[in-house]
Amino acid sequence: MAPELVVVCGFGSALFVMTKSELIERLAQRQALLSYRDVELAVKMLLEVMSQALAQGERIEIRGFGSFSLHYRPPRSGRNPKTGDAVPLSSKYVPHFKPGKELRERVDRGESI
C-alpha cells in the first residue's frame, strides 16, 4: 500500500494536517461534474507522474505554485544515538520544494482560493 500524503500547515500554535484522502474529498466537492473516483484517479496519477519525474532527476515547475527538484547531500559522518559511535552516511538526493512568488504571497496574506 502506498504511503498516505500528508500536508502539514502550522498557524500559531495549532497544527493542521490534510491527508491525500481529504485533498481528494475537497477537490471532489468543488467539481460537481467529476465523480469522486475520477478525482481520486487524477490525484493519484498526478502524484505518481511527479514522483517518477523526480526519481529520474527531472525538475517540475508549476507556474504560480512552485517547483520541485532534487538537492544533493554529500557523504558525511553521523552518530548512532544509542552508542555514540560514528556512522558513515552515504551521499543521496533529497526532494526539494521551492514555493513560487504567488504562493508565498497568498500564504503570507492567509488568502484562500
Biopython code that builds the backbone (N, CA, C, O; Angstrom):
import numpy as np
from Bio.PDB.StructureBuilder import StructureBuilder

atoms = [
    (1, "MET", "N", (0.841, -1.177, 0.000)),
    (1, "MET", "CA", (0.000, 0.000, 0.000)),
    (1, "MET", "C", (0.889, 1.245, 0.000)),
    (1, "MET", "O", (1.875, 1.300, 0.735)),
    (2, "ALA", "N", (0.549, 2.239, -0.816)),
    (2, "ALA", "CA", (1.334, 3.463, -0.916)),
    (2, "ALA", "C", (1.179, 4.303, 0.345)),
    (2, "ALA", "O", (0.126, 4.283, 0.983)),
    (3, "PRO", "N", (2.230, 5.042, 0.706)),
    (3, "PRO", "CA", (2.127, 5.885, 1.897)),
    (3, "PRO", "C", (1.122, 7.003, 1.675)),
    (3, "PRO", "O", (0.938, 7.465, 0.549)),
    (4, "GLU", "N", (0.482, 7.431, 2.734)),
    (4, "GLU", "CA", (-0.510, 8.494, 2.676)),
    (4, "GLU", "C", (0.205, 9.839, 2.580)),
    (4, "GLU", "O", (1.147, 10.104, 3.327)),
    (5, "LEU", "N", (-0.246, 10.682, 1.662)),
    (5, "LEU", "CA", (0.294, 12.026, 1.546)),
    (5, "LEU", "C", (-0.239, 12.846, 2.708)),
    (5, "LEU", "O", (-1.440, 12.832, 2.977)),
    (6, "VAL", "N", (0.625, 13.547, 3.387)),
    (6, "VAL", "CA", (0.200, 14.391, 4.499)),
    (6, "VAL", "C", (0.705, 15.800, 4.257)),
    (6, "VAL", "O", (1.906, 16.012, 4.093)),
    (7, "VAL", "N", (-0.210, 16.769, 4.235)),
    (7, "VAL", "CA", (0.133, 18.170, 4.072)),
    (7, "VAL", "C", (0.017, 18.816, 5.440)),
    (7, "VAL", "O", (-1.050, 18.779, 6.054)),
    (8, "VAL", "N", (1.098, 19.406, 5.926)),
    (8, "VAL", "CA", (1.114, 19.980, 7.271)),
    (8, "VAL", "C", (1.211, 21.493, 7.171)),
    (8, "VAL", "O", (2.086, 22.022, 6.486)),
    (9, "CYS", "N", (0.313, 22.185, 7.854)),
    (9, "CYS", "CA", (0.340, 23.643, 7.908)),
    (9, "CYS", "C", (0.261, 24.071, 9.358)),
    (9, "CYS", "O", (-0.598, 23.588, 10.096)),
    (10, "GLY", "N", (1.114, 24.942, 9.769)),
    (10, "GLY", "CA", (1.074, 25.429, 11.146)),
    (10, "GLY", "C", (0.725, 26.901, 11.190)),
    (10, "GLY", "O", (1.397, 27.708, 10.548)),
    (11, "PHE", "N", (-0.289, 27.268, 11.916)),
    (11, "PHE", "CA", (-0.671, 28.659, 12.127)),
    (11, "PHE", "C", (-0.761, 28.868, 13.622)),
    (11, "PHE", "O", (-1.600, 28.266, 14.292)),
    (12, "GLY", "N", (0.114, 29.733, 14.154)),
    (12, "GLY", "CA", (0.147, 29.933, 15.595)),
    (12, "GLY", "C", (0.611, 28.655, 16.256)),
    (12, "GLY", "O", (1.604, 28.059, 15.838)),
    (13, "SER", "N", (-0.102, 28.227, 17.287)),
    (13, "SER", "CA", (0.283, 27.003, 17.989)),
    (13, "SER", "C", (-0.449, 25.781, 17.450)),
    (13, "SER", "O", (-0.116, 24.651, 17.809)),
    (14, "ALA", "N", (-1.459, 25.999, 16.580)),
    (14, "ALA", "CA", (-2.238, 24.880, 16.043)),
    (14, "ALA", "C", (-1.503, 24.245, 14.866)),
    (14, "ALA", "O", (-0.753, 24.916, 14.159)),
    (15, "LEU", "N", (-1.721, 22.964, 14.665)),
    (15, "LEU", "CA", (-1.118, 22.238, 13.563)),
    (15, "LEU", "C", (-2.229, 21.526, 12.805)),
    (15, "LEU", "O", (-2.953, 20.710, 13.376)),
    (16, "PHE", "N", (-2.365, 21.837, 11.509)),
    (16, "PHE", "CA", (-3.411, 21.248, 10.686)),
    (16, "PHE", "C", (-2.770, 20.276, 9.707)),
    (16, "PHE", "O", (-1.735, 20.583, 9.115)),
    (17, "VAL", "N", (-3.366, 19.127, 9.536)),
    (17, "VAL", "CA", (-2.841, 18.116, 8.627)),
    (17, "VAL", "C", (-3.927, 17.757, 7.621)),
    (17, "VAL", "O", (-5.051, 17.428, 8.000)),
    (18, "MET", "N", (-3.581, 17.823, 6.329)),
    (18, "MET", "CA", (-4.503, 17.402, 5.287)),
    (18, "MET", "C", (-3.924, 16.145, 4.644)),
    (18, "MET", "O", (-2.823, 16.175, 4.095)),
    (19, "THR", "N", (-4.656, 15.055, 4.711)),
    (19, "THR", "CA", (-4.207, 13.810, 4.094)),
    (19, "THR", "C", (-4.586, 13.799, 2.618)),
    (19, "THR", "O", (-5.350, 14.648, 2.160)),
    (20, "LYS", "N", (-4.054, 12.843, 1.883)),
    (20, "LYS", "CA", (-4.393, 12.701, 0.473)),
    (20, "LYS", "C", (-5.892, 12.472, 0.314)),
    (20, "LYS", "O", (-6.503, 13.017, -0.605)),
    (21, "SER", "N", (-6.489, 11.678, 1.190)),
    (21, "SER", "CA", (-7.931, 11.412, 1.127)),
    (21, "SER", "C", (-8.742, 12.684, 1.311)),
    (21, "SER", "O", (-9.737, 12.896, 0.618)),
    (22, "GLU", "N", (-8.317, 13.534, 2.246)),
    (22, "GLU", "CA", (-9.031, 14.798, 2.470)),
    (22, "GLU", "C", (-8.859, 15.745, 1.284)),
    (22, "GLU", "O", (-9.789, 16.469, 0.929)),
    (23, "LEU", "N", (-7.688, 15.744, 0.675)),
    (23, "LEU", "CA", (-7.458, 16.555, -0.513)),
    (23, "LEU", "C", (-8.396, 16.114, -1.631)),
    (23, "LEU", "O", (-9.017, 16.949, -2.289)),
    (24, "ILE", "N", (-8.499, 14.815, -1.846)),
    (24, "ILE", "CA", (-9.388, 14.272, -2.874)),
    (24, "ILE", "C", (-10.833, 14.659, -2.576)),
    (24, "ILE", "O", (-11.568, 15.054, -3.481)),
    (25, "GLU", "N", (-11.240, 14.549, -1.327)),
    (25, "GLU", "CA", (-12.607, 14.897, -0.923)),
    (25, "GLU", "C", (-12.907, 16.367, -1.212)),
    (25, "GLU", "O", (-13.971, 16.689, -1.742)),
    (26, "ARG", "N", (-11.987, 17.251, -0.869)),
    (26, "ARG", "CA", (-12.196, 18.689, -1.120)),
    (26, "ARG", "C", (-12.299, 18.985, -2.610)),
    (26, "ARG", "O", (-13.154, 19.762, -3.038)),
    (27, "LEU", "N", (-11.430, 18.367, -3.393)),
    (27, "LEU", "CA", (-11.478, 18.578, -4.840)),
    (27, "LEU", "C", (-12.780, 18.049, -5.429)),
    (27, "LEU", "O", (-13.380, 18.697, -6.286)),
    (28, "ALA", "N", (-13.219, 16.883, -4.979)),
    (28, "ALA", "CA", (-14.459, 16.284, -5.482)),
    (28, "ALA", "C", (-15.662, 17.161, -5.144)),
    (28, "ALA", "O", (-16.589, 17.269, -5.946)),
    (29, "GLN", "N", (-15.658, 17.784, -3.974)),
    (29, "GLN", "CA", (-16.763, 18.665, -3.579)),
    (29, "GLN", "C", (-16.819, 19.911, -4.456)),
    (29, "GLN", "O", (-17.902, 20.439, -4.710)),
    (30, "ARG", "N", (-15.672, 20.383, -4.917)),
    (30, "ARG", "CA", (-15.626, 21.591, -5.749)),
    (30, "ARG", "C", (-15.956, 21.316, -7.210)),
    (30, "ARG", "O", (-16.307, 22.237, -7.947)),
    (31, "GLN", "N", (-15.850, 20.072, -7.635)),
    (31, "GLN", "CA", (-16.080, 19.714, -9.034)),
    (31, "GLN", "C", (-17.272, 18.778, -9.154)),
    (31, "GLN", "O", (-17.111, 17.558, -9.153)),
    (32, "ALA", "N", (-18.449, 19.341, -9.256)),
    (32, "ALA", "CA", (-19.679, 18.543, -9.305)),
    (32, "ALA", "C", (-19.752, 17.658, -10.553)),
    (32, "ALA", "O", (-20.429, 16.630, -10.539)),
    (33, "LEU", "N", (-19.069, 18.042, -11.622)),
    (33, "LEU", "CA", (-19.126, 17.273, -12.866)),
    (33, "LEU", "C", (-18.224, 16.042, -12.845)),
    (33, "LEU", "O", (-18.333, 15.177, -13.714)),
    (34, "LEU", "N", (-17.340, 15.960, -11.864)),
    (34, "LEU", "CA", (-16.439, 14.814, -11.763)),
    (34, "LEU", "C", (-16.830, 13.944, -10.580)),
    (34, "LEU", "O", (-17.175, 14.448, -9.511)),
    (35, "SER", "N", (-16.773, 12.641, -10.780)),
    (35, "SER", "CA", (-17.071, 11.728, -9.675)),
    (35, "SER", "C", (-15.883, 11.686, -8.715)),
    (35, "SER", "O", (-14.770, 12.075, -9.066)),
    (36, "TYR", "N", (-16.139, 11.214, -7.513)),
    (36, "TYR", "CA", (-15.081, 11.060, -6.514)),
    (36, "TYR", "C", (-13.974, 10.167, -7.071)),
    (36, "TYR", "O", (-12.791, 10.454, -6.893)),
    (37, "ARG", "N", (-14.366, 9.078, -7.748)),
    (37, "ARG", "CA", (-13.390, 8.128, -8.311)),
    (37, "ARG", "C", (-12.499, 8.791, -9.364)),
    (37, "ARG", "O", (-11.299, 8.526, -9.430)),
    (38, "ASP", "N", (-13.108, 9.666, -10.194)),
    (38, "ASP", "CA", (-12.323, 10.364, -11.214)),
    (38, "ASP", "C", (-11.294, 11.297, -10.571)),
    (38, "ASP", "O", (-10.140, 11.349, -10.996)),
    (39, "VAL", "N", (-11.725, 12.028, -9.545)),
    (39, "VAL", "CA", (-10.817, 12.936, -8.839)),
    (39, "VAL", "C", (-9.716, 12.131, -8.156)),
    (39, "VAL", "O", (-8.545, 12.508, -8.206)),
    (40, "GLU", "N", (-10.090, 11.031, -7.523)),
    (40, "GLU", "CA", (-9.120, 10.172, -6.841)),
    (40, "GLU", "C", (-8.065, 9.664, -7.828)),
    (40, "GLU", "O", (-6.870, 9.694, -7.536)),
    (41, "LEU", "N", (-8.510, 9.202, -8.984)),
    (41, "LEU", "CA", (-7.592, 8.702, -10.007)),
    (41, "LEU", "C", (-6.672, 9.814, -10.502)),
    (41, "LEU", "O", (-5.471, 9.598, -10.669)),
    (42, "ALA", "N", (-7.231, 11.006, -10.737)),
    (42, "ALA", "CA", (-6.429, 12.127, -11.221)),
    (42, "ALA", "C", (-5.346, 12.509, -10.212)),
    (42, "ALA", "O", (-4.198, 12.737, -10.595)),
    (43, "VAL", "N", (-5.699, 12.580, -8.930)),
    (43, "VAL", "CA", (-4.721, 12.941, -7.896)),
    (43, "VAL", "C", (-3.638, 11.873, -7.805)),
    (43, "VAL", "O", (-2.451, 12.196, -7.742)),
    (44, "LYS", "N", (-4.036, 10.608, -7.796)),
    (44, "LYS", "CA", (-3.051, 9.527, -7.705)),
    (44, "LYS", "C", (-2.118, 9.516, -8.913)),
    (44, "LYS", "O", (-0.914, 9.304, -8.768)),
    (45, "MET", "N", (-2.671, 9.744, -10.108)),
    (45, "MET", "CA", (-1.847, 9.777, -11.317)),
    (45, "MET", "C", (-0.893, 10.967, -11.293)),
    (45, "MET", "O", (0.273, 10.836, -11.668)),
    (46, "LEU", "N", (-1.380, 12.123, -10.855)),
    (46, "LEU", "CA", (-0.538, 13.312, -10.764)),
    (46, "LEU", "C", (0.647, 13.063, -9.835)),
    (46, "LEU", "O", (1.787, 13.372, -10.180)),
    (47, "LEU", "N", (0.376, 12.508, -8.668)),
    (47, "LEU", "CA", (1.443, 12.232, -7.706)),
    (47, "LEU", "C", (2.422, 11.185, -8.232)),
    (47, "LEU", "O", (3.628, 11.292, -8.009)),
    (48, "GLU", "N", (1.910, 10.185, -8.923)),
    (48, "GLU", "CA", (2.776, 9.140, -9.476)),
    (48, "GLU", "C", (3.690, 9.702, -10.568)),
    (48, "GLU", "O", (4.887, 9.414, -10.589)),
    (49, "VAL", "N", (3.122, 10.502, -11.474)),
    (49, "VAL", "CA", (3.919, 11.083, -12.559)),
    (49, "VAL", "C", (4.976, 12.029, -11.992)),
    (49, "VAL", "O", (6.116, 12.038, -12.457)),
    (50, "MET", "N", (4.604, 12.821, -10.994)),
    (50, "MET", "CA", (5.567, 13.730, -10.371)),
    (50, "MET", "C", (6.670, 12.947, -9.660)),
    (50, "MET", "O", (7.843, 13.310, -9.747)),
    (51, "SER", "N", (6.301, 11.882, -8.962)),
    (51, "SER", "CA", (7.287, 11.049, -8.266)),
    (51, "SER", "C", (8.260, 10.415, -9.252)),
    (51, "SER", "O", (9.468, 10.394, -9.016)),
    (52, "GLN", "N", (7.731, 9.901, -10.355)),
    (52, "GLN", "CA", (8.586, 9.288, -11.373)),
    (52, "GLN", "C", (9.545, 10.307, -11.978)),
    (52, "GLN", "O", (10.722, 10.011, -12.184)),
    (53, "ALA", "N", (9.042, 11.505, -12.262)),
    (53, "ALA", "CA", (9.886, 12.548, -12.849)),
    (53, "ALA", "C", (11.031, 12.906, -11.902)),
    (53, "ALA", "O", (12.178, 13.021, -12.332)),
    (54, "LEU", "N", (10.726, 13.080, -10.630)),
    (54, "LEU", "CA", (11.776, 13.397, -9.660)),
    (54, "LEU", "C", (12.769, 12.249, -9.528)),
    (54, "LEU", "O", (13.975, 12.479, -9.443)),
    (55, "ALA", "N", (12.273, 11.020, -9.511)),
    (55, "ALA", "CA", (13.151, 9.851, -9.392)),
    (55, "ALA", "C", (14.108, 9.757, -10.578)),
    (55, "ALA", "O", (15.195, 9.193, -10.456)),
    (56, "GLN", "N", (13.705, 10.311, -11.729)),
    (56, "GLN", "CA", (14.557, 10.306, -12.920)),
    (56, "GLN", "C", (15.416, 11.568, -13.012)),
    (56, "GLN", "O", (16.095, 11.791, -14.015)),
    (57, "GLY", "N", (15.382, 12.392, -11.960)),
    (57, "GLY", "CA", (16.225, 13.582, -11.919)),
    (57, "GLY", "C", (15.648, 14.801, -12.603)),
    (57, "GLY", "O", (16.353, 15.792, -12.794)),
    (58, "GLU", "N", (14.382, 14.751, -12.976)),
    (58, "GLU", "CA", (13.763, 15.888, -13.649)),
    (58, "GLU", "C", (13.308, 16.941, -12.641)),
    (58, "GLU", "O", (13.055, 16.638, -11.474)),
    (59, "ARG", "N", (13.209, 18.170, -13.110)),
    (59, "ARG", "CA", (12.689, 19.280, -12.313)),
    (59, "ARG", "C", (11.251, 19.515, -12.745)),
    (59, "ARG", "O", (10.939, 19.440, -13.934)),
    (60, "ILE", "N", (10.371, 19.799, -11.787)),
    (60, "ILE", "CA", (8.960, 20.053, -12.080)),
    (60, "ILE", "C", (8.655, 21.492, -11.700)),
    (60, "ILE", "O", (8.885, 21.903, -10.563)),
    (61, "GLU", "N", (8.135, 22.258, -12.655)),
    (61, "GLU", "CA", (7.802, 23.653, -12.385)),
    (61, "GLU", "C", (6.328, 23.887, -12.660)),
    (61, "GLU", "O", (5.842, 23.618, -13.758)),
    (62, "ILE", "N", (5.617, 24.390, -11.656)),
    (62, "ILE", "CA", (4.202, 24.723, -11.788)),
    (62, "ILE", "C", (4.093, 26.226, -11.544)),
    (62, "ILE", "O", (4.162, 26.679, -10.402)),
    (63, "ARG", "N", (3.925, 26.990, -12.610)),
    (63, "ARG", "CA", (3.906, 28.456, -12.523)),
    (63, "ARG", "C", (2.868, 28.930, -11.507)),
    (63, "ARG", "O", (1.737, 28.445, -11.488)),
    (64, "GLY", "N", (3.263, 29.871, -10.674)),
    (64, "GLY", "CA", (2.376, 30.430, -9.660)),
    (64, "GLY", "C", (2.283, 29.592, -8.401)),
    (64, "GLY", "O", (1.752, 30.051, -7.389)),
    (65, "PHE", "N", (2.790, 28.370, -8.446)),
    (65, "PHE", "CA", (2.733, 27.489, -7.280)),
    (65, "PHE", "C", (4.125, 27.231, -6.724)),
    (65, "PHE", "O", (4.398, 27.522, -5.560)),
    (66, "GLY", "N", (5.007, 26.685, -7.559)),
    (66, "GLY", "CA", (6.367, 26.419, -7.106)),
    (66, "GLY", "C", (7.046, 25.375, -7.970)),
    (66, "GLY", "O", (6.514, 24.940, -8.991)),
    (67, "SER", "N", (8.238, 24.984, -7.535)),
    (67, "SER", "CA", (8.986, 23.987, -8.297)),
    (67, "SER", "C", (9.519, 22.904, -7.374)),
    (67, "SER", "O", (9.842, 23.145, -6.211)),
    (68, "PHE", "N", (9.600, 21.715, -7.930)),
    (68, "PHE", "CA", (10.131, 20.547, -7.232)),
    (68, "PHE", "C", (11.432, 20.163, -7.923)),
    (68, "PHE", "O", (11.499, 20.115, -9.151)),
    (69, "SER", "N", (12.451, 19.892, -7.141)),
    (69, "SER", "CA", (13.732, 19.480, -7.700)),
    (69, "SER", "C", (14.423, 18.566, -6.695)),
    (69, "SER", "O", (13.884, 18.262, -5.630)),
    (70, "LEU", "N", (15.614, 18.140, -7.054)),
    (70, "LEU", "CA", (16.405, 17.303, -6.152)),
    (70, "LEU", "C", (17.609, 18.091, -5.665)),
    (70, "LEU", "O", (18.236, 18.818, -6.436)),
    (71, "HIS", "N", (17.928, 17.951, -4.399)),
    (71, "HIS", "CA", (19.144, 18.540, -3.832)),
    (71, "HIS", "C", (20.087, 17.409, -3.444)),
    (71, "HIS", "O", (19.676, 16.405, -2.863)),
    (72, "TYR", "N", (21.353, 17.594, -3.776)),
    (72, "TYR", "CA", (22.372, 16.594, -3.475)),
    (72, "TYR", "C", (22.873, 16.778, -2.053)),
    (72, "TYR", "O", (23.177, 17.895, -1.633)),
    (73, "ARG", "N", (22.957, 15.702, -1.329)),
    (73, "ARG", "CA", (23.538, 15.697, 0.020)),
    (73, "ARG", "C", (24.806, 14.850, -0.047)),
    (73, "ARG", "O", (24.729, 13.646, -0.292)),
    (74, "PRO", "N", (25.977, 15.465, 0.167)),
    (74, "PRO", "CA", (27.236, 14.709, 0.079)),
    (74, "PRO", "C", (27.379, 13.717, 1.232)),
    (74, "PRO", "O", (26.675, 13.817, 2.237)),
    (75, "PRO", "N", (28.296, 12.759, 1.080)),
    (75, "PRO", "CA", (28.508, 11.806, 2.183)),
    (75, "PRO", "C", (29.003, 12.551, 3.421)),
    (75, "PRO", "O", (29.701, 13.560, 3.319)),
    (76, "ARG", "N", (28.633, 12.042, 4.572)),
    (76, "ARG", "CA", (29.041, 12.689, 5.819)),
    (76, "ARG", "C", (29.108, 11.655, 6.923)),
    (76, "ARG", "O", (28.752, 10.492, 6.732)),
    (77, "SER", "N", (29.559, 12.089, 8.056)),
    (77, "SER", "CA", (29.637, 11.205, 9.210)),
    (77, "SER", "C", (28.496, 11.545, 10.159)),
    (77, "SER", "O", (28.278, 12.710, 10.493)),
    (78, "GLY", "N", (27.774, 10.523, 10.587)),
    (78, "GLY", "CA", (26.693, 10.704, 11.550)),
    (78, "GLY", "C", (27.027, 9.994, 12.844)),
    (78, "GLY", "O", (28.123, 9.456, 12.997)),
    (79, "ARG", "N", (26.111, 9.989, 13.754)),
    (79, "ARG", "CA", (26.315, 9.329, 15.052)),
    (79, "ARG", "C", (25.159, 8.388, 15.340)),
    (79, "ARG", "O", (23.999, 8.710, 15.085)),
    (80, "ASN", "N", (25.490, 7.219, 15.875)),
    (80, "ASN", "CA", (24.479, 6.294, 16.367)),
    (80, "ASN", "C", (23.985, 6.879, 17.693)),
    (80, "ASN", "O", (24.774, 7.007, 18.630)),
    (81, "PRO", "N", (22.687, 7.241, 17.799)),
    (81, "PRO", "CA", (22.211, 7.887, 19.020)),
    (81, "PRO", "C", (22.290, 6.993, 20.261)),
    (81, "PRO", "O", (22.367, 7.484, 21.387)),
    (82, "LYS", "N", (22.271, 5.695, 20.045)),
    (82, "LYS", "CA", (22.303, 4.765, 21.180)),
    (82, "LYS", "C", (23.720, 4.592, 21.737)),
    (82, "LYS", "O", (23.931, 4.597, 22.949)),
    (83, "THR", "N", (24.692, 4.437, 20.817)),
    (83, "THR", "CA", (26.064, 4.150, 21.259)),
    (83, "THR", "C", (26.999, 5.354, 21.159)),
    (83, "THR", "O", (28.037, 5.395, 21.819)),
    (84, "GLY", "N", (26.627, 6.334, 20.331)),
    (84, "GLY", "CA", (27.504, 7.483, 20.127)),
    (84, "GLY", "C", (28.601, 7.233, 19.119)),
    (84, "GLY", "O", (29.400, 8.129, 18.844)),
    (85, "ASP", "N", (28.662, 6.022, 18.556)),
    (85, "ASP", "CA", (29.684, 5.682, 17.566)),
    (85, "ASP", "C", (29.452, 6.451, 16.266)),
    (85, "ASP", "O", (28.312, 6.722, 15.888)),
    (86, "ALA", "N", (30.547, 6.800, 15.588)),
    (86, "ALA", "CA", (30.465, 7.443, 14.282)),
    (86, "ALA", "C", (29.953, 6.430, 13.259)),
    (86, "ALA", "O", (30.360, 5.268, 13.253)),
    (87, "VAL", "N", (29.057, 6.894, 12.402)),
    (87, "VAL", "CA", (28.477, 6.048, 11.356)),
    (87, "VAL", "C", (28.614, 6.792, 10.030)),
    (87, "VAL", "O", (28.152, 7.927, 9.912)),
    (88, "PRO", "N", (29.247, 6.167, 9.023)),
    (88, "PRO", "CA", (29.351, 6.846, 7.727)),
    (88, "PRO", "C", (27.992, 6.848, 7.015)),
    (88, "PRO", "O", (27.335, 5.812, 6.907)),
    (89, "LEU", "N", (27.589, 8.010, 6.541)),
    (89, "LEU", "CA", (26.339, 8.140, 5.793)),
    (89, "LEU", "C", (26.688, 8.430, 4.340)),
    (89, "LEU", "O", (27.488, 9.320, 4.054)),
    (90, "SER", "N", (26.092, 7.683, 3.428)),
    (90, "SER", "CA", (26.403, 7.846, 2.013)),
    (90, "SER", "C", (25.693, 9.076, 1.447)),
    (90, "SER", "O", (24.777, 9.628, 2.057)),
    (91, "SER", "N", (26.142, 9.483, 0.273)),
    (91, "SER", "CA", (25.522, 10.620, -0.402)),
    (91, "SER", "C", (24.128, 10.219, -0.871)),
    (91, "SER", "O", (23.825, 9.037, -1.032)),
    (92, "LYS", "N", (23.291, 11.224, -1.085)),
    (92, "LYS", "CA", (21.939, 10.943, -1.566)),
    (92, "LYS", "C", (21.323, 12.204, -2.145)),
    (92, "LYS", "O", (21.806, 13.314, -1.919)),
    (93, "TYR", "N", (20.262, 12.014, -2.885)),
    (93, "TYR", "CA", (19.468, 13.118, -3.404)),
    (93, "TYR", "C", (18.167, 13.160, -2.612)),
    (93, "TYR", "O", (17.555, 12.126, -2.344)),
    (94, "VAL", "N", (17.755, 14.369, -2.243)),
    (94, "VAL", "CA", (16.511, 14.523, -1.490)),
    (94, "VAL", "C", (15.584, 15.468, -2.253)),
    (94, "VAL", "O", (16.049, 16.444, -2.841)),
    (95, "PRO", "N", (14.274, 15.189, -2.251)),
    (95, "PRO", "CA", (13.326, 16.083, -2.914)),
    (95, "PRO", "C", (13.301, 17.446, -2.219)),
    (95, "PRO", "O", (13.418, 17.544, -0.998)),
    (96, "HIS", "N", (13.147, 18.484, -3.027)),
    (96, "HIS", "CA", (13.104, 19.852, -2.502)),
    (96, "HIS", "C", (11.965, 20.600, -3.188)),
    (96, "HIS", "O", (11.775, 20.475, -4.398)),
    (97, "PHE", "N", (11.205, 21.382, -2.409)),
    (97, "PHE", "CA", (10.133, 22.209, -2.965)),
    (97, "PHE", "C", (10.459, 23.665, -2.708)),
    (97, "PHE", "O", (10.768, 24.052, -1.581)),
    (98, "LYS", "N", (10.389, 24.472, -3.756)),
    (98, "LYS", "CA", (10.582, 25.914, -3.619)),
    (98, "LYS", "C", (9.278, 26.592, -4.026)),
    (98, "LYS", "O", (8.900, 26.557, -5.197)),
    (99, "PRO", "N", (8.587, 27.211, -3.064)),
    (99, "PRO", "CA", (7.316, 27.858, -3.400)),
    (99, "PRO", "C", (7.531, 29.047, -4.330)),
    (99, "PRO", "O", (8.529, 29.760, -4.229)),
    (100, "GLY", "N", (6.575, 29.247, -5.241)),
    (100, "GLY", "CA", (6.626, 30.383, -6.150)),
    (100, "GLY", "C", (6.193, 31.658, -5.448)),
    (100, "GLY", "O", (5.641, 31.621, -4.348)),
    (101, "LYS", "N", (6.449, 32.782, -6.094)),
    (101, "LYS", "CA", (6.139, 34.090, -5.510)),
    (101, "LYS", "C", (4.652, 34.213, -5.174)),
    (101, "LYS", "O", (4.295, 34.673, -4.089)),
    (102, "GLU", "N", (3.794, 33.804, -6.099)),
    (102, "GLU", "CA", (2.344, 33.919, -5.876)),
    (102, "GLU", "C", (1.903, 33.099, -4.665)),
    (102, "GLU", "O", (1.109, 33.576, -3.853)),
    (103, "LEU", "N", (2.403, 31.884, -4.535)),
    (103, "LEU", "CA", (2.052, 31.038, -3.390)),
    (103, "LEU", "C", (2.571, 31.652, -2.090)),
    (103, "LEU", "O", (1.854, 31.684, -1.090)),
    (104, "ARG", "N", (3.802, 32.136, -2.098)),
    (104, "ARG", "CA", (4.361, 32.764, -0.888)),
    (104, "ARG", "C", (3.519, 33.953, -0.447)),
    (104, "ARG", "O", (3.259, 34.129, 0.743)),
    (105, "GLU", "N", (3.091, 34.770, -1.411)),
    (105, "GLU", "CA", (2.282, 35.948, -1.084)),
    (105, "GLU", "C", (0.909, 35.552, -0.546)),
    (105, "GLU", "O", (0.415, 36.162, 0.402)),
    (106, "ARG", "N", (0.297, 34.542, -1.142)),
    (106, "ARG", "CA", (-1.027, 34.095, -0.674)),
    (106, "ARG", "C", (-0.953, 33.533, 0.735)),
    (106, "ARG", "O", (-1.827, 33.797, 1.561)),
    (107, "VAL", "N", (0.086, 32.763, 1.010)),
    (107, "VAL", "CA", (0.264, 32.194, 2.349)),
    (107, "VAL", "C", (0.505, 33.316, 3.355)),
    (107, "VAL", "O", (-0.027, 33.290, 4.464)),
    (108, "ASP", "N", (1.306, 34.295, 2.962)),
    (108, "ASP", "CA", (1.607, 35.418, 3.854)),
    (108, "ASP", "C", (0.337, 36.199, 4.200)),
    (108, "ASP", "O", (0.176, 36.659, 5.331)),
    (109, "ARG", "N", (-0.564, 36.346, 3.222)),
    (109, "ARG", "CA", (-1.822, 37.068, 3.458)),
    (109, "ARG", "C", (-2.884, 36.186, 4.103)),
    (109, "ARG", "O", (-3.918, 36.689, 4.542)),
    (110, "GLY", "N", (-2.645, 34.880, 4.166)),
    (110, "GLY", "CA", (-3.648, 33.959, 4.698)),
    (110, "GLY", "C", (-4.836, 33.822, 3.765)),
    (110, "GLY", "O", (-5.952, 33.550, 4.206)),
    (111, "GLU", "N", (-4.596, 34.010, 2.480)),
    (111, "GLU", "CA", (-5.651, 34.017, 1.472)),
    (111, "GLU", "C", (-5.968, 32.608, 0.994)),
    (111, "GLU", "O", (-5.068, 31.799, 0.772)),
    (112, "SER", "N", (-7.256, 32.325, 0.837)),
    (112, "SER", "CA", (-7.664, 31.035, 0.270)),
    (112, "SER", "C", (-8.156, 31.260, -1.149)),
    (112, "SER", "O", (-8.309, 32.396, -1.596)),
    (113, "ILE", "N", (-8.401, 30.165, -1.847)),
    (113, "ILE", "CA", (-8.861, 30.244, -3.243)),
    (113, "ILE", "C", (-10.305, 30.679, -3.277)),
    (113, "ILE", "O", (-10.885, 30.808, -4.355)),
]
sb = StructureBuilder()
sb.init_structure("model")
sb.init_model(0)
sb.init_chain("A")
sb.init_seg("    ")
for serial, (resi, resn, name, xyz) in enumerate(atoms, 1):
    if name == "N":
        sb.init_residue(resn, " ", resi, " ")
    sb.init_atom(name, np.array(xyz, "f"), 0.0, 1.0, " ", f" {name:<3s}", serial, name[0])
structure = sb.get_structure()
